[in-house]
């Protein structure tokens, strides 16, 4: 029994973790429905992959502003409060997208405004979720907790993508936005039993000082290891949103039934992420993070090229995108587990959100660039993305010494 309690069994006996896990997973299912719907919706609304890339640029760009949320989240007496406010607000905004779509009132500017709203509120719920986990589980369980969270979230995302794909075919993407609204409500309900109180500490300094303290921690000497990790993460993130856009482009230009192809390929990609997350949790490679991050990038690069060069067979392409998804999940899972393990509790909200400024802006810019280069075609575009992944994997450990031996 002792052996079991050192792994997943111990986590599953933690009631607060179970509710945090469940709430986040249902929320992720809602995001999955939203993601598959919003990308296809923007493409159908405009007929341009550039507009789809612009939507992702706005979405990821607002995510990058999560550093604004960090100091406020770190000041909250119990992180549950952030979840109980954030999830319903996102649900109401998603319902607005659904209503505007189904009633024929949705325009590209209105869509962008509503996407900004959801993304801004997400900054707070995401930061609170990341800060809550280390308050609930032990440090040596963080990789398993993130792996398990990624797996169930991935499973719910697969269900969300599958249902979203069906809704695209039956009701159009507006139905997906309505479903997201309902799932956000369920996430709020599941958040009620979660208790993640802040450590006892004085809060008599102004909020500006909290901002300053967060950035000082990120820039701390010697060698500024967190800043170097932020650079590595930003380089990887530049094309981290590319697989979704490439799948969108391939579905519309290679396959006859583009809506069906999009739903199947996107779902397969996320299913790979589920399997990859579970495998990471089981392996728990917290002593070998650098080989994990570099190896996953190289593997994903090769698999993207291989998948796009397969014959235009939907089943073969689905298998290919499944394998891409398995490795796509590894970088971010390892990165966030490292931050949770190495950051003092009172600074975690600010550290994760400050670092996401670099990652989010890079991801947003890359998504816009990929959308603008749709004229190259899916195969050429995917090959270019793969080459950038290889360059980042090879060059980053050479020029950033602090990321050569990441472990916790």
Buried (B, 14 or more C-beta within 10 A) or exposed (E): EEEEEEBBEBBEEBEBBBBBBBBBBBBBBBBBBBBBBBBBBBBBBBEBBBBBBBBBBBBBBBBBBBBBBBBBBBBBEBBBBBBBBBBBBBBBBBBBBBBBBBEEEBEBEBBBBBBBBBBBBBBBBBBBBBBBBBBBBEEEBBBBBBBBBBBBBBBBBBBBBBBBBEBBEEBBBBBBBBBBBBBBBBBBEBBEBBBBEBEEEEEEEEEEEBBBBBBEBBEEEEEBBBBBBBBBBBBBBBBBBBBBBBBBBBBBBBBEEBBBBBBBBBBBBBBBBBBBBBBBBBEBBBEBBBEBBBBBBBBBBBBBBBBBEEEEEBEEBBBBBBBBBBBBBBBBBBBBBBBBBBBEBBBBBBBBBBBBBBBBBBBBBBBBBBBBBBEBBBBEBBBBBBEBBBEBBEEBBEEBEBBEEBEB
